[in-house]
Amino acid sequence: MLFVFKKSGTRVDLTSMAKKVEIGTGVWRLVITPPLHGYLNMAVDELFLTEARNGERPPTLRFYQWEGDWISFGYFQTPQKAFNLEEAEKSGVCSVRRLTGGRAVLHSEDLTYALVAGDAQKEGLGSSLKETYRQIACALTSGFTRLGLPVAFSFREKPPARLPTEGPAACFLTLSDYEISTGGKKLVGSAQRREGSSFLQHGSIPLTIRNRQLAERVLTRKAPSVPPGIGAGSSFGSRYATVEEVAGRKIPVEDLSAALKKGFGEVFGVEFEEEEFSSEQLAEAHRRAEQYALPGWNERKAGSADFGRAEAAPAEAVYDRKKS
């Protein structure tokens, strides 16, 4: 398998780099869920991180989609600066704050992956955020290559040009180290949270052109004072790729999930055991989902005195209202 590492226009065989992973011999958990409400999707990722941190489960790879159109914005963002609130409301797009950092991502006709592990280094996933990104990028690259998609790693010797400040900047308009791109366009937008040796990394893979078209409306505001080709809106076509465009055809989400699963299995030397939620897990995920609906979680700045996962508001009622 040829892994491609892109640095200053050169291409390097990453097969040897991938072999440096401390190959495991165990069984990881695989969970494939149907499209879920945004609050519940984030609650499930959080629950899996808690289980991994407590040593209750082996590393877990999850593939999922979203019920309806959603924006997930970074832990340290505010909605007012993360996306276009007016356009999102007009387009019927809901939003939720993630546990992870980074910028806003549109979840509409996309496939989201999530990987959690209780001890990143033990599982061959590195001891730092960047090293974990690299190892997971190897696995994603292996999966995309199985489908014939010409993808590459990104690596920057210099910081990228700053995006205009007139409006919010979407995740897919920037390309960070060890992210997956094709033809210089970003194909996967990922974010990570580390808690000691445990981590959660999840990322969005846009499937169709509609995803990018909607993202351009709700994630940025046009900046007329910026020259064409530089402004946030005009950058989407040159920086943001979808699987449909790269493949030249629509790839069923089941085929993409299966290819990525094989990529993870190959790179980390593990097998996957598919597992469904228990009734106890489902109940706990719904309980946590109530918290993601609270204004105290979604509308205030992270780090402020009143920002947190719990507040006196009737969480269950808010959650039920947001679901409808």
C-alpha positions in Angstrom: 0.0 0.0 0.0 1.4 3.4 -1.0 0.8 6.2 1.4 1.4 9.7 0.0 2.9 12.4 2.0 2.8 15.9 0.4 5.4 18.4 1.4 6.6 21.3 -0.7 5.3 19.6 -3.9 7.2 16.4 -3.3 5.7 12.9 -2.8 7.2 10.4 -0.4 6.4 6.8 0.2 4.8 6.5 3.6 4.7 2.8 3.8 7.7 2.7 6.1 6.2 5.4 8.3 3.0 3.4 8.7 5.1 0.4 9.7 6.4 2.3 12.6 3.1 2.1 14.3 3.2 -0.4 17.2 1.1 -2.9 15.5 -1.5 -4.5 17.8 -3.0 -7.9 17.7 -6.2 -7.2 19.5 -9.8 -6.6 18.6 -11.2 -3.1 18.3 -14.9 -2.3 18.6 -16.8 -1.1 15.4 -20.1 0.7 15.8 -22.2 1.8 12.8 -25.2 3.9 13.8 -28.1 5.1 11.7 -28.5 8.9 11.2 -29.0 10.5 14.6 -30.1 13.8 16.0 -27.0 16.1 16.4 -27.2 16.3 20.2 -27.3 12.5 20.4 -24.4 12.1 18.0 -22.2 14.2 20.1 -23.4 12.5 23.3 -22.5 9.1 21.9 -19.0 10.2 21.0 -18.6 11.6 24.5 -19.9 8.4 26.1 -17.4 6.3 24.1 -14.6 8.6 25.2 -15.7 8.1 28.9 -15.8 4.3 28.4 -12.4 4.3 26.9 -10.9 6.5 29.6 -12.3 4.3 32.3 -10.9 1.2 30.6 -14.4 -0.3 30.0 -14.0 -0.7 26.3 -11.2 -1.3 23.7 -10.5 1.3 21.1 -13.8 2.1 19.2 -14.2 3.1 15.6 -17.6 4.6 14.8 -19.2 5.6 11.5 -22.3 7.7 11.5 -24.5 10.3 9.8 -26.8 13.1 10.9 -30.5 13.3 11.0 -31.2 16.5 9.0 -28.6 19.2 8.3 -26.3 20.2 11.2 -23.4 22.5 12.0 -21.0 21.3 14.7 -18.8 24.1 15.9 -15.6 24.0 17.9 -15.5 23.9 21.7 -13.8 27.3 21.9 -16.0 29.0 19.3 -19.2 31.1 19.8 -22.1 30.6 17.4 -22.0 34.3 16.4 -18.5 33.9 15.1 -18.5 30.3 14.0 -21.2 30.4 11.3 -23.9 32.5 9.7 -26.7 32.3 12.2 -29.3 34.0 10.0 -28.6 31.9 6.9 -28.5 28.7 9.0 -31.9 29.5 10.4 -33.3 30.3 7.0 -31.9 27.0 5.6 -33.2 24.9 8.5 -29.7 24.0 9.7 -29.4 23.2 13.4 -26.2 23.5 15.4 -24.3 22.0 18.3 -21.1 22.7 20.1 -18.5 19.8 19.9 -16.3 18.6 22.7 -13.4 19.0 20.3 -11.8 22.2 19.1 -11.4 23.5 15.6 -13.8 25.4 13.3 -17.4 24.9 12.2 -18.3 21.9 10.0 -21.4 21.3 8.0 -22.9 17.8 8.4 -25.2 17.2 5.4 -24.8 14.3 3.1 -21.5 13.4 4.8 -20.0 10.4 6.6 -18.6 11.1 10.0 -15.9 8.9 11.6 -14.9 8.8 15.3 -12.1 6.9 16.9 -11.6 6.8 20.7 -8.9 5.0 22.7 -8.1 4.9 26.4 -4.4 4.8 26.0 -3.3 6.3 22.7 0.4 5.3 22.9 -0.3 1.7 23.9 -2.6 1.4 20.8 0.1 2.7 18.4 -1.7 6.1 18.2 1.1 8.3 19.5 1.6 10.4 22.6 0.6 13.8 21.1 -2.2 15.3 19.2 -0.1 15.7 16.0 1.2 12.1 16.2 -2.3 10.7 16.6 -3.4 12.8 13.6 -0.6 11.2 11.6 -1.5 7.7 12.5 -5.2 8.1 11.8 -4.3 9.9 8.5 -2.4 6.8 7.5 -5.5 4.7 8.1 -7.8 7.1 6.3 -5.4 7.2 3.3 -5.3 3.5 3.1 -9.1 3.3 3.1 -9.5 6.0 0.4 -6.8 4.3 -1.8 -8.9 1.1 -1.8 -11.6 3.1 -3.6 -9.1 4.5 -6.1 -9.3 8.0 -4.7 -6.1 10.0 -5.3 -5.5 11.5 -1.8 -2.5 12.9 -0.1 -1.3 14.1 3.3 -0.8 17.8 3.9 2.2 19.2 5.6 3.1 22.9 5.8 6.6 24.3 6.0 5.0 27.8 6.5 1.7 28.8 8.0 -1.0 29.3 5.4 -2.2 32.7 4.3 -4.7 34.2 6.8 -8.3 34.0 5.8 -10.3 37.3 5.7 -11.8 38.4 9.0 -15.0 39.8 7.7 -16.9 36.5 8.4 -16.5 33.2 10.1 -14.0 30.7 8.6 -15.1 27.1 8.0 -13.0 24.1 8.8 -12.8 23.1 5.2 -11.2 26.3 4.1 -7.9 25.5 6.0 -5.6 22.6 5.6 -3.6 21.6 8.6 -0.7 19.1 9.0 -1.6 15.4 8.4 -5.1 16.2 7.0 -6.4 14.4 3.9 -6.5 16.4 0.7 -6.9 15.8 -3.0 -5.5 18.1 -5.7 -4.8 20.6 -2.9 -8.4 20.6 -1.7 -9.4 19.3 1.8 -11.4 16.1 1.8 -11.7 15.3 5.5 -12.2 17.8 8.3 -11.1 16.4 11.7 -10.9 17.6 15.3 -9.5 16.0 18.5 -9.9 16.1 22.2 -7.3 14.6 24.6 -7.9 13.7 28.2 -4.6 12.4 29.7 -3.7 9.3 27.6 -7.2 9.0 26.2 -8.5 10.8 23.1 -11.5 11.3 20.8 -10.9 12.2 17.2 -13.8 12.6 14.8 -14.1 14.0 11.3 -16.5 14.8 8.5 -16.1 13.4 4.9 -18.4 15.4 2.5 -20.1 13.0 0.1 -21.9 15.2 -2.4 -21.6 18.6 -4.1 -24.7 19.7 -2.3 -22.8 19.5 1.0 -20.3 22.2 -0.2 -23.0 24.3 -1.7 -24.9 24.4 1.5 -21.7 24.9 3.5 -20.9 28.0 1.4 -24.2 29.6 2.4 -24.2 28.8 6.1 -20.6 28.7 7.2 -19.3 32.0 5.8 -20.4 35.5 5.0 -19.3 37.1 1.7 -16.5 39.6 2.0 -16.9 42.0 -0.9 -13.9 44.0 0.1 -11.6 41.0 -0.5 -10.4 40.3 -4.0 -12.1 37.4 -5.9 -10.5 34.1 -5.2 -9.4 35.2 -1.7 -12.7 35.8 0.0 -14.3 33.2 2.2 -17.2 32.5 -0.1 -15.1 32.3 -3.3 -12.6 30.0 -1.6 -15.0 27.0 -1.3 -14.6 25.8 -4.8 -10.8 25.9 -4.7 -10.3 24.5 -1.1 -13.2 22.1 -0.4 -13.5 18.7 -2.1 -16.3 16.0 -1.9 -16.1 12.3 -2.5 -18.5 12.6 -5.4 -16.2 15.0 -7.2 -13.0 13.1 -6.5 -14.4 9.7 -7.6 -16.4 11.0 -10.5 -19.4 9.1 -9.2 -21.5 8.6 -6.1 -20.0 6.1 -3.7 -22.5 4.4 -1.4 -21.8 5.3 2.3 -21.6 1.6 3.1 -18.8 1.1 0.6 -16.9 4.0 2.0 -17.3 2.8 5.6 -16.1 -0.7 4.6 -13.0 0.7 2.8 -12.1 2.9 5.7 -12.6 0.1 8.2 -10.1 -2.0 6.2 -7.7 0.9 6.1 -7.8 1.1 9.9 -7.4 -2.7 10.3 -4.4 -2.7 7.9 -2.5 0.2 9.5 -3.1 -0.8 13.1 -3.0 -4.6 12.6 -6.3 -5.2 14.4 -9.6 -6.9 13.7 -13.0 -5.3 14.3 -15.9 -6.7 16.2 -19.2 -5.0 15.3 -21.2 -4.1 18.4 -24.6 -2.5 19.0 -25.6 -0.3 21.8 -26.9 -1.9 25.0 -30.1 -0.5 26.4 -28.0 1.0 29.3 -25.7 2.8 26.8 -28.6 4.1 24.9 -30.2 5.5 28.0 -27.0 7.1 29.1 -26.5 8.6 25.6 -29.9 10.2 25.7 -29.2 11.6 29.2 -26.0 13.2 27.9 -27.8 14.5 24.8 -30.1 16.6 26.9 -27.0 18.6 28.1 -26.0 19.4 24.5 -29.3 21.2 23.9 -28.8 23.6 26.7 -28.1 27.3 26.0 -25.3 27.1 28.6 -23.5 24.6 26.4 -24.2 26.1 23.0 -24.5 29.8 23.3 -21.8 31.0 25.7 -18.1 31.3 25.3 -16.0 28.4 26.5 -14.0 29.3 29.6 -16.6 31.9 30.9 -17.8 31.5 34.4 -21.3 30.3 33.4 -20.2 27.9 30.7 -20.6 24.3 31.4 -22.4 21.0 30.8 -25.0 21.5 33.5 -27.4 24.3 34.5 -30.7 24.8 36.2 -32.7 24.9 33.0 -35.0 21.9 32.3 -32.6 20.0 30.0 -35.1 17.3 29.1 -37.7 19.7 27.9 -35.1 21.7 25.9 -33.9 18.5 24.2 -37.3 17.3 23.3 -38.2 20.7 21.9 -35.0 20.8 19.8 -35.7 17.3 18.4 -39.1 18.3 17.0 
